[in-house]
Amino acid sequence: MFLHIGYNITIPLKSIIAIYNLQGNKNKSFLSSMRHKNKVIDLSDRAPKSCIITDSKIYLSSISVNTLQKRNTENTLFGD
């Protein structure tokens, strides 16, 4: 199975480690260090709402965690 995360990008569910809500500033240092390592792909056209961590990349999406969760039947992948 795959999860559509925006801009015609789909990710295999088996490669997803976690999906986090980006509300607030608690993830800024983590994302900054990953951007420096060229691991972040920003798919948002405005402020990203969610962060999808896979085994190889980190995707920023303008799609909310709740919407991504509704697109998937395995709710164990999602965190706040």
Secondary structure, 3 states (H helix, E strand, C coil): CEEEEECCEEEEHHHEEEEEECCCCCCHHHHHHHHHCCCEEECCCCCCCEEEEECCCEEEECCCHHHHHHHCCCHHHECC
